[in-house]
Amino acid sequence: MTKSVTDGIDKVKTLQGKIEKFSDILEGLAKTEDKKKLLWKEAYENAIEDRENAKILFEDLMLNSMGNTANHVMFGSMMSKYLERMSKSNDQILKLAELISKEVTNDSVTSDDIFNQIAGE
Protein backbone atom coordinates (compact mmCIF):
# COMPACT_ATOMS: atom_id res chain seq x y z
CA MET A 1 0.00 0.00 0.00
CA THR A 2 1.09 3.53 -0.64
CA LYS A 3 1.76 5.91 2.22
CA SER A 4 -1.24 8.10 1.36
CA VAL A 5 -3.60 5.10 1.40
CA THR A 6 -2.16 3.94 4.73
CA ASP A 7 -2.47 7.46 6.13
CA GLY A 8 -6.08 7.61 4.93
CA ILE A 9 -6.92 4.31 6.61
CA ASP A 10 -5.29 5.49 9.83
CA LYS A 11 -7.33 8.71 9.75
CA VAL A 12 -10.57 6.77 9.26
CA LYS A 13 -9.69 4.52 12.22
CA THR A 14 -8.91 7.59 14.32
CA LEU A 15 -12.24 9.20 13.40
CA GLN A 16 -14.09 5.97 14.20
CA GLY A 17 -12.33 5.81 17.55
CA LYS A 18 -13.38 9.37 18.35
CA ILE A 19 -16.98 8.60 17.42
CA GLU A 20 -16.96 5.47 19.60
CA LYS A 21 -15.59 7.43 22.57
CA PHE A 22 -18.24 10.10 22.04
CA SER A 23 -20.93 7.39 21.91
CA ASP A 24 -19.64 5.98 25.19
CA ILE A 25 -20.00 9.41 26.79
CA LEU A 26 -23.56 9.66 25.51
CA GLU A 27 -24.44 6.19 26.77
CA GLY A 28 -23.36 7.28 30.25
CA LEU A 29 -26.19 9.81 30.31
CA ALA A 30 -28.94 7.71 31.84
CA LYS A 31 -31.68 10.35 31.92
CA THR A 32 -31.12 11.74 28.43
CA GLU A 33 -33.57 10.80 25.68
CA ASP A 34 -32.29 8.44 22.99
CA LYS A 35 -33.43 10.85 20.26
CA LYS A 36 -31.28 13.60 21.73
CA LYS A 37 -28.30 11.25 21.98
CA LEU A 38 -28.75 10.21 18.35
CA LEU A 39 -28.91 13.82 17.15
CA TRP A 40 -25.83 14.74 19.16
CA LYS A 41 -23.93 11.76 17.77
CA GLU A 42 -24.88 12.69 14.19
CA ALA A 43 -23.88 16.32 14.78
CA TYR A 44 -20.53 15.18 16.18
CA GLU A 45 -19.89 12.81 13.28
CA ASN A 46 -20.73 15.52 10.76
CA ALA A 47 -18.54 18.09 12.51
CA ILE A 48 -15.45 15.90 12.66
CA GLU A 49 -15.95 14.65 9.08
CA ASP A 50 -16.40 18.23 7.81
CA ARG A 51 -13.30 19.33 9.69
CA GLU A 52 -11.23 16.43 8.34
CA ASN A 53 -12.43 16.94 4.75
CA ALA A 54 -11.72 20.68 4.90
CA LYS A 55 -8.28 19.93 6.36
CA ILE A 56 -7.43 17.55 3.51
CA LEU A 57 -8.50 20.09 0.89
CA PHE A 58 -6.71 22.93 2.68
CA GLU A 59 -3.47 20.95 2.93
CA ASP A 60 -3.64 20.04 -0.76
CA LEU A 61 -4.02 23.68 -1.80
CA MET A 62 -1.37 24.77 0.67
CA LEU A 63 1.14 22.31 -0.80
CA ASN A 64 0.31 23.52 -4.32
CA SER A 65 0.67 27.15 -3.26
CA MET A 66 3.93 26.97 -1.32
CA GLY A 67 6.59 28.88 -3.20
CA ASN A 68 4.23 29.66 -6.05
CA THR A 69 2.85 33.18 -5.87
CA ALA A 70 0.42 32.70 -8.74
CA ASN A 71 -1.16 29.65 -7.09
CA HIS A 72 -1.26 31.44 -3.75
CA VAL A 73 -3.17 34.33 -5.31
CA MET A 74 -5.49 31.92 -7.13
CA PHE A 75 -6.17 29.60 -4.15
CA GLY A 76 -5.81 31.98 -1.19
CA SER A 77 -9.50 32.79 -0.81
CA MET A 78 -10.43 29.12 -1.19
CA MET A 79 -7.92 28.15 1.49
CA SER A 80 -9.48 30.77 3.75
CA LYS A 81 -12.91 29.18 3.24
CA TYR A 82 -11.51 25.79 4.25
CA LEU A 83 -10.05 27.32 7.41
CA GLU A 84 -13.45 28.87 8.17
CA ARG A 85 -15.10 25.46 7.70
CA MET A 86 -12.65 23.88 10.14
CA SER A 87 -13.31 26.68 12.63
CA LYS A 88 -17.09 26.24 12.35
CA SER A 89 -16.69 22.51 12.92
CA ASN A 90 -14.63 23.22 16.03
CA ASP A 91 -17.36 25.60 17.25
CA GLN A 92 -19.98 22.89 16.72
CA ILE A 93 -17.93 20.42 18.75
CA LEU A 94 -17.51 22.97 21.55
CA LYS A 95 -21.26 23.66 21.57
CA LEU A 96 -21.92 19.92 21.85
CA ALA A 97 -19.49 19.76 24.76
CA GLU A 98 -21.44 22.55 26.50
CA LEU A 99 -24.76 20.78 25.93
CA ILE A 100 -23.43 17.49 27.22
CA SER A 101 -21.84 19.19 30.22
CA LYS A 102 -25.22 20.69 31.13
CA GLU A 103 -26.85 17.31 30.63
CA VAL A 104 -24.28 15.61 32.89
CA THR A 105 -25.00 18.20 35.57
CA ASN A 106 -28.76 17.64 35.21
CA ASP A 107 -28.26 13.87 35.09
CA SER A 108 -26.33 13.75 38.34
CA VAL A 109 -28.96 15.58 40.40
CA THR A 110 -32.00 13.51 41.31
CA SER A 111 -35.32 14.74 42.63
CA ASP A 112 -34.42 13.14 45.99
CA ASP A 113 -31.23 15.24 46.06
CA ILE A 114 -33.23 18.40 45.43
CA PHE A 115 -35.81 17.45 48.07
CA ASN A 116 -33.04 16.73 50.61
CA GLN A 117 -31.46 20.11 49.87
CA ILE A 118 -34.78 21.89 50.29
CA ALA A 119 -35.55 20.00 53.50
CA GLY A 120 -32.14 20.96 54.86
CA GLU A 121 -30.76 17.45 55.18
Secondary structure, DSSP 8 states (H G I E B T S, - for coil): --HHHHHHHHHHHHHHHHHHHHHHHHHT-TTS-HHHHHHHHHHHHHHHHHHHHHHHHHHHHHHHHTT-HHHHHHHHHHHHHHHHHHHHHHHHHHHHHHHHHHHHHHHH--HHHHHHHHHT-
